[in-house]
Amino acid sequence: MATEGVPSDGSTVVCTVVGGRSSFVGRSLVSMLLRSPAGWTVRIADSRPLLELDPGDAKNSILSDSIQTGRVSYFQVDVRDGSQISHAIRGSSVVFHMGALDAQSQDFYDQYMFIVQGTKNIINACRECKVDRLIYNSSVDVIFDGVHDICHGNESLPYPSKFEDVLNDLKAQAEALVLSANATDSLSTCALRSSNPFGPGDSHFVPCIVDEAKSGWAQFIIGSDKNMCDYTYVENIAHAHLCAENALCSGITPVAGEVSKWLWCSSKAIQILFI
């Protein structure tokens, strides 16, 4: 099996991870890229002024070592400014778009600018800079209307005609933009839909579950006790991004312009990614 991202001429491949520090999945992806035998040169583009290392990364980690050797570089970007995106990704063969940066505002205009306009700017920058591949870290929420249950769903489900949650609506718009950009100006794109990531470095999901258990609220059942919700191990998601990049690069697996089914649920991810 081919190693993800290894160019045929033996040279290194430059990639940019937009949201490589503020995104939980992005952090895992950066770590996996650096551990890959492909020898990636990684650019991290994020909204934070500086690249701040976690306590575990501060000493003797592959991230800190790669910063010292110049294998990792950092760019502060505002995705609402297309010129900043172009500056960060220029020279990259691959861009991993890990989702909105700083889209925590409750203001609709701000959310739209970060999620939808930000994605438009990333796509336009990829075209301008002749990037070969764009991989979007999407979410299963883009096909959930907030009202109707989904049973045995897969990547063929259409977007809802109406969303209860405006964030899901905006995420769906961003995903659609990425998919429709496929095969324009030699740019290949695809999207990966994951659900509820958990794993090393999680500071939100598992701690929230623990807090709920401590508070006593976890004893209550909302709705039917038959309801099911899936969770995906964060390193499986990161690995799927490398698999998607390899598929786009090789052209053997037809994923360009598609939503990948790899991450619809964690059981499928395990079956496909580790077969």
C-alpha positions in Angstrom: 0.0 0.0 0.0 1.3 3.5 -0.8 2.4 5.7 2.0 0.2 8.8 2.3 1.6 11.8 0.7 4.9 10.4 -0.5 5.9 12.0 -3.8 7.3 9.8 -6.5 10.5 11.9 -6.8 11.4 11.5 -3.2 11.0 15.2 -2.4 9.0 16.5 0.6 5.5 17.6 0.3 4.4 20.9 1.7 0.9 21.1 3.3 -1.0 23.7 5.2 -3.4 22.8 8.0 -5.9 25.7 8.5 -7.0 25.4 12.1 -4.1 23.2 13.0 -3.9 24.5 16.6 -7.4 25.8 17.6 -9.1 22.7 16.2 -9.0 19.5 18.3 -8.9 17.3 15.1 -6.4 19.7 13.5 -3.9 19.2 16.3 -4.1 15.5 15.9 -3.7 15.8 12.2 -0.5 17.9 12.5 1.0 15.4 14.9 0.1 12.5 12.5 1.6 14.4 9.6 4.8 14.9 11.4 5.0 11.2 12.4 4.3 10.1 8.9 7.2 8.5 6.9 6.3 10.8 4.1 8.4 13.6 5.7 5.8 16.3 5.4 6.7 20.0 5.7 3.8 21.4 7.7 2.4 24.9 7.8 0.0 25.7 10.6 -2.4 28.5 9.8 -4.5 29.6 12.7 -6.1 32.7 14.3 -3.9 32.8 17.4 -1.1 35.4 17.5 1.5 32.8 18.4 2.0 29.1 18.2 1.7 28.1 21.9 2.8 24.6 22.8 0.9 22.5 25.3 2.9 21.5 28.4 3.3 18.0 26.8 4.7 19.5 23.6 7.1 22.0 25.2 10.0 19.5 25.5 11.2 16.5 23.5 8.1 16.3 21.3 8.0 15.9 17.6 6.2 19.2 17.3 8.8 21.2 19.2 11.6 19.4 17.4 10.0 20.1 14.0 9.6 23.8 14.9 13.3 23.9 15.8 14.3 22.3 12.5 12.0 24.5 10.4 9.9 21.6 9.3 6.9 23.3 11.0 6.1 27.0 10.4 3.2 29.0 11.8 1.0 31.7 10.2 -1.5 33.8 12.0 -4.5 34.2 9.7 -7.9 35.7 9.6 -9.9 33.5 7.2 -12.1 36.6 6.4 -9.0 38.0 4.7 -8.2 36.1 1.5 -4.7 37.7 1.2 -3.7 36.3 4.5 -4.8 32.8 3.5 -2.9 33.1 0.2 0.3 34.1 2.0 0.0 31.1 4.3 -0.7 28.4 1.7 1.5 29.6 -1.2 3.7 26.7 -2.2 1.6 24.0 -0.6 0.4 21.0 -2.5 -2.3 20.2 -0.1 -4.6 22.3 2.2 -6.5 20.7 5.1 -9.3 22.9 6.1 -10.3 21.9 9.6 -13.3 24.2 10.0 -14.1 27.7 11.1 -11.6 29.7 13.1 -13.1 32.0 15.8 -16.7 31.2 14.9 -17.8 31.3 18.5 -19.7 34.5 18.2 -23.5 34.4 18.5 -23.8 37.0 15.8 -25.1 35.6 12.6 -23.0 37.9 10.4 -19.8 36.9 12.2 -20.6 33.2 11.9 -21.3 33.5 8.2 -18.1 35.4 7.6 -15.9 32.9 9.5 -17.6 29.7 8.2 -18.9 30.4 4.7 -16.9 33.4 3.5 -13.8 32.0 5.2 -14.3 28.8 3.2 -14.8 30.8 0.0 -11.5 32.6 0.7 -9.7 29.3 1.3 -11.0 27.9 -2.0 -10.1 31.1 -3.9 -6.6 31.1 -2.3 -6.1 27.4 -3.3 -6.9 28.3 -6.9 -4.7 31.4 -6.9 -1.8 29.5 -5.4 -2.2 26.5 -7.6 -2.8 24.1 -4.7 -3.5 20.6 -6.0 -5.8 19.2 -3.2 -8.2 20.6 -0.6 -9.6 18.4 2.1 -12.4 19.7 4.3 -13.1 18.5 7.8 -16.9 18.5 7.8 -19.4 17.1 10.2 -22.4 14.7 10.1 -24.4 17.6 11.5 -24.7 19.0 7.9 -27.4 16.4 7.1 -29.3 16.7 10.4 -32.3 19.0 10.5 -32.5 18.9 14.3 -36.0 17.4 14.2 -36.1 14.1 12.4 -34.1 11.0 13.5 -31.6 9.5 11.1 -31.5 5.7 11.0 -29.0 3.9 8.9 -27.9 7.1 7.2 -24.9 7.4 5.0 -23.1 10.0 2.8 -25.9 9.9 0.1 -28.4 11.7 2.3 -29.2 15.2 1.0 -28.9 18.4 2.9 -32.1 19.3 4.8 -34.3 21.9 3.3 -34.4 23.6 6.7 -32.1 23.6 9.7 -33.0 24.1 13.3 -29.4 25.1 14.1 -27.9 27.9 12.1 -24.4 26.6 12.6 -25.3 23.4 10.9 -26.8 25.3 8.0 -23.6 27.3 7.6 -21.4 24.2 7.8 -23.5 22.6 5.1 -23.0 25.7 2.9 -19.3 25.6 3.5 -19.1 21.9 2.6 -21.1 22.4 -0.5 -18.7 25.1 -1.6 -15.7 22.8 -1.2 -17.4 19.9 -3.1 -18.5 22.2 -5.9 -14.9 23.6 -6.3 -13.7 20.2 -7.3 -12.0 20.0 -10.8 -11.8 23.8 -11.1 -8.3 25.1 -11.9 -6.9 21.6 -11.4 -8.0 21.7 -7.8 -9.3 18.3 -6.4 -11.5 18.5 -3.3 -13.3 16.2 -0.9 -15.0 16.4 2.5 -14.9 14.1 5.5 -17.9 14.0 7.9 -17.0 12.9 11.4 -19.1 12.8 14.5 -18.3 13.7 18.1 -14.5 13.4 18.2 -12.8 12.2 21.3 -9.4 11.0 22.3 -6.0 12.4 23.4 -6.0 16.1 24.0 -9.8 16.4 24.3 -10.6 19.3 26.6 -14.3 19.5 25.9 -16.3 16.3 25.2 -15.1 13.8 27.8 -14.7 16.4 30.5 -18.2 17.5 29.8 -19.5 14.0 30.2 -17.6 13.6 33.4 -19.0 16.8 34.8 -22.6 15.8 33.8 -22.1 12.5 35.6 -20.8 14.3 38.7 -23.7 16.7 38.7 -26.3 13.9 38.6 -27.9 15.1 35.3 -26.6 12.0 33.5 -29.3 9.8 35.2 -32.0 11.4 33.0 -32.9 10.0 29.6 -34.0 12.5 26.9 -36.4 11.0 24.4 -36.5 7.2 23.7 -33.9 5.0 25.3 -33.4 3.5 21.9 -31.7 6.6 20.6 -28.1 6.2 19.5 -25.3 8.6 18.8 -21.9 7.9 17.4 -18.4 9.0 18.4 -15.2 8.9 16.5 -11.7 8.5 17.9 -9.7 11.6 16.9 -6.7 9.8 15.5 -9.1 7.8 13.2 -10.3 11.1 11.9 -6.7 12.4 11.4 -5.8 9.2 9.6 -8.8 9.4 7.4 -7.6 12.8 6.2 -4.3 11.3 5.2 -6.1 8.5 3.4 -8.3 11.0 1.6 -5.2 13.0 0.6 -3.6 9.8 -0.8 -6.8 8.9 -2.7 -6.9 12.4 -4.3 -3.2 12.2 -5.1 -3.3 8.7 -6.6 -6.7 8.9 -8.3 -7.2 5.2 -7.7 -10.2 5.7 -5.4 -12.8 8.1 -6.8 -13.2 10.5 -3.9 -12.7 13.9 -5.7 -15.8 16.1 -5.3 -17.3 13.6 -2.9 -18.2 13.2 0.8 -16.2 10.4 2.2 -18.1 7.6 3.9 -15.1 6.6 6.0 -16.2 8.6 9.0 -19.9 8.2 9.0 -19.5 6.1 12.1 -16.5 4.9 14.1 -17.2 1.3 13.4 -17.0 1.9 9.6 -13.9 4.0 10.1 -12.2 1.1 11.9 -13.2 -1.4 9.3 -12.1 0.7 6.4 -9.0 2.5 7.8 -7.5 -0.5 9.4 -8.4 -3.3 7.1 
